[in-house]
Amino acid sequence: MNAAASEANCSQKQCCCHHKATPRSQQLQDDLQKRLNRVIGQLNGVKTMIDDNRYCGDVLVQLSAAESAVHSISAILLQNHLETCVVEQIEQGNTQIIDEAMQLIKKFAR
């Protein structure tokens, strides 16, 4: 779905859509998509393991790997957010963005 369609869809649902002022690079987009697809594959594998009544320890190891992969994606996105969105907002005089950034860092610093 393109940005215009996404915004139209959001306005129909009366939600608040936020879009990056500076688009992510194609390289970053491709990397994130590759990582997300890998995690989706891992989770599909876990689902199959549960359907097959596989040993709990093996399932937990695979879940841990998927969780670690999601955490890596979050770290990449957080860094990109800090380097682009947060910097841009501070340059425009919006220092309240620091509170949002701190909340995000706290969420992912577990």
C-alpha positions as CSV (number, residue, x, y, z in Angstrom):
1,M,0.0,0.0,0.0
2,N,1.4,3.4,-0.9
3,A,1.5,6.4,1.4
4,A,-1.5,8.1,-0.2
5,A,-3.6,5.0,0.1
6,S,-2.4,4.4,3.6
7,E,-3.4,8.0,4.6
8,A,-6.8,7.7,2.9
9,N,-7.4,4.4,4.7
10,C,-6.4,6.0,8.1
11,S,-8.6,9.0,7.6
12,Q,-11.5,6.7,6.9
13,K,-10.9,4.9,10.2
14,Q,-10.3,8.2,12.1
15,C,-6.9,7.2,13.4
16,C,-3.8,9.2,13.7
17,C,-1.2,8.2,11.1
18,H,2.4,9.3,11.3
19,H,4.8,9.1,8.4
20,K,8.5,9.8,8.4
21,A,9.4,13.2,7.0
22,T,12.6,11.6,5.5
23,P,12.0,8.2,3.9
24,R,14.1,5.3,4.9
25,S,16.8,4.4,2.4
26,Q,16.0,1.5,0.0
27,Q,18.9,-0.4,1.6
28,L,17.4,-0.1,5.0
29,Q,13.9,-1.0,3.8
30,D,15.3,-4.1,2.1
31,D,17.3,-5.1,5.2
32,L,14.3,-4.7,7.4
33,Q,12.0,-6.6,5.0
34,K,14.6,-9.4,4.8
35,R,14.9,-9.6,8.6
36,L,11.1,-9.5,9.1
37,N,10.6,-12.3,6.6
38,R,13.2,-14.4,8.4
39,V,11.3,-13.9,11.7
40,I,8.0,-14.7,10.1
41,G,9.6,-17.9,8.8
42,Q,11.0,-18.7,12.3
43,L,7.6,-18.2,13.8
44,N,5.9,-20.4,11.2
45,G,8.5,-23.0,12.1
46,V,7.6,-22.7,15.8
47,K,3.9,-23.1,14.9
48,T,4.7,-26.2,13.0
49,M,6.8,-27.5,15.9
50,I,3.8,-27.0,18.3
51,D,1.4,-28.6,15.8
52,D,3.8,-31.6,15.6
53,N,4.0,-31.8,19.4
54,R,7.8,-31.2,19.4
55,Y,9.8,-31.2,22.6
56,C,9.2,-28.0,24.7
57,G,12.9,-27.2,25.0
58,D,13.4,-27.2,21.2
59,V,10.4,-25.0,20.8
60,L,11.7,-22.5,23.4
61,V,15.1,-22.4,21.7
62,Q,13.4,-21.4,18.4
63,L,11.2,-18.9,20.2
64,S,14.3,-17.3,21.8
65,A,15.9,-17.0,18.4
66,A,12.8,-15.3,16.9
67,E,12.6,-13.0,19.9
68,S,16.3,-12.1,19.5
69,A,15.8,-11.4,15.8
70,V,12.8,-9.1,16.6
71,H,14.9,-7.3,19.2
72,S,17.6,-6.7,16.5
73,I,15.0,-5.2,14.1
74,S,13.8,-2.9,16.9
75,A,17.4,-1.8,17.6
76,I,17.9,-0.9,13.9
77,L,14.6,1.0,13.8
78,L,15.3,2.8,17.0
79,Q,18.8,3.9,15.8
80,N,17.3,5.1,12.5
81,H,14.5,6.9,14.4
82,L,17.1,8.7,16.6
83,E,19.3,9.6,13.6
84,T,16.5,10.9,11.5
85,C,13.1,11.7,13.0
86,V,14.5,12.9,16.4
87,V,17.3,14.9,15.0
88,E,14.9,16.6,12.5
89,Q,12.4,17.4,15.2
90,I,15.1,18.9,17.5
91,E,16.5,21.0,14.6
92,Q,12.9,22.3,14.1
93,G,12.8,23.3,17.8
94,N,10.6,20.5,19.0
95,T,12.5,19.3,22.2
96,Q,9.4,17.4,23.4
97,I,10.6,14.7,21.0
98,I,13.2,13.8,23.6
99,D,10.5,12.6,25.9
100,E,9.2,10.3,23.2
101,A,12.7,9.0,22.4
102,M,13.4,8.3,26.1
103,Q,10.2,6.3,26.4
104,L,11.1,4.3,23.3
105,I,14.6,3.6,24.6
106,K,13.2,2.5,27.9
107,K,10.8,0.1,26.1
108,F,13.6,-1.5,24.2
109,A,16.3,-1.4,26.9
110,R,15.0,-4.6,28.5
